[in-house]
Amino acid sequence: MALAGWRNIFVPDAVVVHIGGASTEKVADVMVRAHHRSAYTYIAKTHPGLLWAPVRIAVKLGLRVRAGSIIRKAHRAE
């Protein structure tokens, strides 16, 4: 956010309440894919190299299956 020119201000008394994913419920598939892509990127950055390749492949496959399951469940609930 700093790169975009936003200022970071610390407000110790501030309270944030998340209510059931209301901001993303209409674009759940987009949010799930973005979250899983981010999770994989983190794993890939923290576990580089050939030795970790099987782990990265397993994580990528697992995240893909999980995302598909979540998205299908969300579409059935509509």
C-alpha positions as a Python dict, from the first residue, in 0.01 Angstrom:
ca = {
    (1, 'M'): (0, 0, 0),
    (2, 'A'): (294, 230, 66),
    (3, 'L'): (400, 183, -295),
    (4, 'A'): (58, 310, -401),
    (5, 'G'): (111, 625, -194),
    (6, 'W'): (-106, 532, 103),
    (7, 'R'): (7, 624, 455),
    (8, 'N'): (18, 371, 735),
    (9, 'I'): (-134, 507, 1055),
    (10, 'F'): (-146, 297, 1372),
    (11, 'V'): (-471, 330, 1568),
    (12, 'P'): (-445, 104, 1876),
    (13, 'D'): (-813, 141, 1968),
    (14, 'A'): (-942, 47, 1623),
    (15, 'V'): (-1160, -263, 1598),
    (16, 'V'): (-1236, -455, 1279),
    (17, 'V'): (-1521, -705, 1266),
    (18, 'H'): (-1546, -952, 981),
    (19, 'I'): (-1899, -1074, 919),
    (20, 'G'): (-1909, -1400, 729),
    (21, 'G'): (-1714, -1291, 423),
    (22, 'A'): (-1982, -1043, 317),
    (23, 'S'): (-1741, -846, 100),
    (24, 'T'): (-1639, -1147, -108),
    (25, 'E'): (-1945, -1373, -110),
    (26, 'K'): (-2050, -1265, -461),
    (27, 'V'): (-1702, -1327, -602),
    (28, 'A'): (-1609, -1629, -390),
    (29, 'D'): (-1447, -1813, -679),
    (30, 'V'): (-1220, -1517, -757),
    (31, 'M'): (-1128, -1479, -390),
    (32, 'V'): (-1059, -1849, -341),
    (33, 'R'): (-836, -1865, -649),
    (34, 'A'): (-646, -1552, -540),
    (35, 'H'): (-599, -1688, -188),
    (36, 'H'): (-473, -2023, -311),
    (37, 'R'): (-242, -1860, -565),
    (38, 'S'): (-98, -1650, -283),
    (39, 'A'): (-54, -1955, -59),
    (40, 'Y'): (132, -2141, -334),
    (41, 'T'): (352, -1838, -406),
    (42, 'Y'): (450, -1827, -39),
    (43, 'I'): (538, -2198, -34),
    (44, 'A'): (736, -2166, -358),
    (45, 'K'): (934, -1869, -222),
    (46, 'T'): (1009, -2029, 114),
    (47, 'H'): (1087, -2376, -26),
    (48, 'P'): (1288, -2328, -347),
    (49, 'G'): (1507, -2580, -522),
    (50, 'L'): (1482, -2927, -665),
    (51, 'L'): (1466, -3098, -325),
    (52, 'W'): (1138, -2921, -247),
    (53, 'A'): (984, -2973, -593),
    (54, 'P'): (770, -3273, -483),
    (55, 'V'): (633, -3071, -191),
    (56, 'R'): (550, -2775, -417),
    (57, 'I'): (378, -3006, -665),
    (58, 'A'): (174, -3170, -387),
    (59, 'V'): (78, -2833, -241),
    (60, 'K'): (-20, -2696, -583),
    (61, 'L'): (-234, -3001, -656),
    (62, 'G'): (-393, -2994, -310),
    (63, 'L'): (-475, -2625, -337),
    (64, 'R'): (-626, -2676, -682),
    (65, 'V'): (-848, -2961, -558),
    (66, 'R'): (-947, -2762, -249),
    (67, 'A'): (-1031, -2451, -454),
    (68, 'G'): (-1245, -2656, -691),
    (69, 'S'): (-1432, -2810, -401),
    (70, 'I'): (-1497, -2473, -234),
    (71, 'I'): (-1610, -2312, -559),
    (72, 'R'): (-1845, -2600, -644),
    (73, 'K'): (-1993, -2586, -294),
    (74, 'A'): (-2045, -2208, -324),
    (75, 'H'): (-2223, -2247, -660),
    (76, 'R'): (-2452, -2519, -523),
    (77, 'A'): (-2551, -2288, -236),
    (78, 'E'): (-2661, -2011, -476),
}
